[in-house]
Every structure is written in C-alpha cells, then in structure tokens.
Amino acid sequence: MPLPFKPGPDPAVNLTEITKRIHQSARACNRDSGDISLIAVTKRQPLQKIHSLLHAGHRVFGENRLQEAQDKWPALREQAPGLELHMIGALQTNKVREALRLFDVLHTVDRPKLARKLAEEMASSGRSVKLFVQVNTGEEPQKSGIAPDDVDRFIAMCRADYQLPLVGLMCLPPMGEEPALHFALLREMAARNDLTQLSMGMSGDFEKAIAFGATHVRVGSSLMGERTQTPHDPSG
Ligand SMILES: *Cc1c(COP(=O)(O)O)cnc(C)c1O
C-alpha cells in the first residue's frame, strides 16, 4: 500500500496525484480505470477550491446536504456544462422532489418510505436518476443504511413494487475498523443481486476499495484539505 496521501493547497495538483493512484490501483488488480469514477466530495469546502477542480476539467462531484448543494451548484452548473452531481448524504422524504431536480445520482436509498417517495416523484416529474442502496455493513445503530440481512428483500421490493432504477450499493464502513471486510461484503451483496456498481472508498481507503471492486470512490479531504467544521454534522 502506498503512503497515505497528504494533500497540498492546490486541489488541481491533488487531483493529478489521486488520479494517478486510481490508475495504479486499477492496474494492480487488472481493472480498467475507466470503470472507476472519482467523486470529488465538496461539502464544507470553499468555492475557490471547487473552481480549481472545475478548471482542471473535473466534472463529478458529491455533496451530503441538499441545502448546501442548492446554495452552490445551480450557478456552477451554468459555468461548467457536463456536471454529474451525486447526493451522498441522508435524504428526507420531504426533500425528494428538490433532490431529484438537482442531483444526477443518489447514493442513499435506505428505507421503504424513501423508495416509495422516489418512485412517486420520478413518475410525476418524468425525471429518473441513478440510485444506490446504502447498506449499513457495520450494523451501527447511529448510521443509516439497510441492515445486511434485509438487503436482498429491500432490493427485490424496490424493483417489484416501485421499478426503481437501482444501479448499485453504497457503504460507509465503521470508523477505526478494517474496511476490507465491509468492501468484500458489499461486493458480494451486489453480485448476488445483479447490481454492477459499488460506491465505496474515501480519502483513507480508496485504493483498497478499488481492489475490492469499487466503481465510485468518494474522496473529499485528500483532494481539498480539511473541511470547515460545523457543530452538528454527524458525517465528520
Ligand atoms: C464526507 C464524505 C466522504 C468523503 O470523506 P473524506 O474522508 O474527506 O474523503 C465520503 N463519503 C461520504 C458519505 C461522506 O459524507
């Protein structure tokens, strides 16, 4: 494993380094790096750093809060055509309509009520976005996500009852635990449910996630440095 990457002040320079590491990790396990998408997680980062990535040609971004994303991204979309925006944080059912308007991919489908609401709003808006089911692989009570034992049933319900366009699974392994076991579990659950996409791996473990089949790595602080703190954000 290479040394942990220490980000410099310029996100565009970090982007080059992380892209290189993604290529290396892919090659090491005989994967095509074109199958791996780098989601730049821009929550609580200054606009200037986002501009730096846009200027470098990056177009795939992730946010974890709808309100914050709505404050930034509609204007940026006009300046940077071809954006692909990913919602990676918890989604309230009463915000589904707005989330569908802004985002292209949602990573946090995690309960039947949300699945039903997504189906209703997609039908009424005519807009369909790609969906990941979030799995609580560590069965942590404070974390959202479907419990591993319930995943197959939940996916079957999303398909049969709501015809949801599911593409993959997403996980956030417990802090301080070896993530490989969680990545392996997620891969196995996706394979047996005919889902091809895996959203897993963050700043500290994206290379390992690629070895376990990640198709979407979500990298924030290694690209853009430490985030500004807000007191009530559970995601750190
Ligand atoms: C913040 C966040 C990330 C990025 O974390 P880093 O460690 O800064 O790379 C990835 N996934 C989710 C769901 C997040 O909330």
The ligand as an SDF file (V2000), in Angstrom:
LIG
                    3D

 15 15  0  0  0  0  0  0  0  0999 V2000
  -17.5860   13.3220    3.6190 C   0  0  0  0  0  0  0  0  0  0  0  0
  -17.8720   12.0490    2.9510 C   0  0  0  0  0  0  0  0  0  0  0  0
  -16.8970   11.4230    2.1400 C   0  0  0  0  0  0  0  0  0  0  0  0
  -15.5010   11.9790    1.9200 C   0  0  0  0  0  0  0  0  0  0  0  0
  -14.7010   11.7580    3.0380 O   0  0  0  0  0  0  0  0  0  0  0  0
  -13.1190   12.0680    3.0130 P   0  0  0  0  0  0  0  0  0  0  0  0
  -12.5920   11.2210    4.1040 O   0  0  0  0  0  0  0  0  0  0  0  0
  -12.9550   13.5190    3.2570 O   0  0  0  0  0  0  0  0  0  0  0  0
  -12.5930   11.6480    1.6950 O   0  0  0  0  0  0  0  0  0  0  0  0
  -17.2570   10.2370    1.5200 C   0  0  0  0  0  0  0  0  0  0  0  0
  -18.4820    9.6950    1.6700 N   0  0  0  0  0  0  0  0  0  0  0  0
  -19.4380   10.2640    2.4250 C   0  0  0  0  0  0  0  0  0  0  0  0
  -20.7720    9.6090    2.5430 C   0  0  0  0  0  0  0  0  0  0  0  0
  -19.1630   11.4540    3.0940 C   0  0  0  0  0  0  0  0  0  0  0  0
  -20.1250   12.0230    3.8630 O   0  0  0  0  0  0  0  0  0  0  0  0
  1  2  1  0
  2  3  1  0
  2 14  2  0
  3  4  1  0
  3 10  2  0
  4  5  1  0
  5  6  1  0
  6  7  2  0
  6  8  1  0
  6  9  1  0
 10 11  1  0
 11 12  2  0
 12 13  1  0
 12 14  1  0
 14 15  1  0
M  END
$$$$
